[in-house]
Amino acid sequence: MSTRAFQAHAEWTLSGDNGEGVPVAIFQMTCMTCQAESPAADNDGNPSQTWALDHTGRNPDHRGFKLLTETFWRVEPRRGNPYAEVRP
């Protein structure tokens, strides 16, 4: 008895997900001193930056922050990929 292997190659594309209702990015700031967090904001980093400045204004020794940015990505089959005709 023999064993045969078959290997197929299919191409995929990874890109930013710009589907309806998908934000370009979500921004949130975390204070590195007390771990307080700004509210998350879709598509606009200004509210998080304003929050960090206000937080330091209320707590002058809290000067370090971490910006958390979430972006959304999607993998799609390229032409010729057998999954190109399959829609999830």
Secondary structure per residue as TSV (DSSP state, phi and psi in degrees):
chain	resnum	aa	ss	phi	psi
A	1	M	-	360.0	138.3
A	2	S	-	-118.7	157.9
A	3	T	-	-113.4	135.2
A	4	R	-	-116.8	142.5
A	5	A	-	-113.6	142.1
A	6	F	-	-127.9	129.1
A	7	Q	-	-126.9	124.2
A	8	A	-	-109.3	152.2
A	9	H	-	-118.1	129.3
A	10	A	-	-130.9	137.9
A	11	E	-	-96.0	142.6
A	12	W	E	-129.9	157.8
A	13	T	E	-124.2	132.4
A	14	L	E	-108.6	126.5
A	15	S	E	-152.0	167.5
A	16	G	E	-60.2	139.2
A	17	D	-	-83.9	112.4
A	18	N	-	-113.1	31.3
A	19	G	-	-67.5	164.0
A	20	E	T	-58.8	129.0
A	21	G	T	83.8	-3.6
A	22	V	-	-89.4	120.7
A	23	P	-	-69.3	152.2
A	24	V	S	-63.5	-41.4
A	25	A	-	-161.7	158.9
A	26	I	E	-120.2	130.8
A	27	F	E	-114.5	139.7
A	28	Q	E	-153.1	137.8
A	29	M	E	-108.4	141.1
A	30	T	E	-122.9	131.4
A	31	C	E	-75.1	128.1
A	32	M	T	-79.1	-10.5
A	33	T	T	-87.4	-47.6
A	34	C	T	-119.3	-1.0
A	35	Q	-	65.1	16.5
A	36	A	-	-64.5	148.7
A	37	E	B	-124.7	142.7
A	38	S	-	-74.5	161.0
A	39	P	-	-64.3	148.4
A	40	A	-	-75.2	142.6
A	41	A	E	-133.0	131.4
A	42	D	E	-78.3	132.3
A	43	N	S	64.2	10.0
A	44	D	-	-150.4	115.4
A	45	G	S	-82.8	-11.5
A	46	N	H	-61.1	-42.8
A	47	P	H	-59.1	-38.4
A	48	S	H	-67.4	-39.5
A	49	Q	H	-66.3	-42.2
A	50	T	H	-63.3	-41.0
A	51	W	H	-59.5	-44.6
A	52	A	H	-61.9	-43.4
A	53	L	H	-63.6	-44.1
A	54	D	H	-63.9	-40.2
A	55	H	H	-62.5	-43.0
A	56	T	H	-67.6	-34.4
A	57	G	H	-60.4	-36.8
A	58	R	H	-84.2	-22.2
A	59	N	S	-136.7	80.4
A	60	P	T	-57.1	-21.2
A	61	D	T	-90.3	1.5
A	62	H	-	-97.1	95.2
A	63	R	-	-119.8	-8.4
A	64	G	-	-104.7	134.2
A	65	F	E	-136.7	152.8
A	66	K	E	-116.3	126.2
A	67	L	E	-91.7	122.4
A	68	L	E	-100.9	122.5
A	69	T	E	-123.6	122.9
A	70	E	E	-106.2	131.1
A	71	T	-	-124.2	160.5
A	72	F	-	-118.1	135.9
A	73	W	E	-127.2	158.3
A	74	R	E	-141.1	139.6
A	75	V	E	-104.2	127.9
A	76	E	E	-126.5	145.2
A	77	P	E	-71.9	141.6
A	78	R	-	-83.8	166.5
A	79	R	T	-56.7	136.7
A	80	G	T	94.8	-17.0
A	81	N	-	-74.8	131.5
A	82	P	G	-59.4	-20.5
A	83	Y	G	-85.9	-2.4
A	84	A	G	-60.2	-30.9
A	85	E	G	-88.2	-10.1
A	86	V	-	-91.7	123.9
A	87	R	-	-107.6	124.5
A	88	P	-	-71.0	360.0
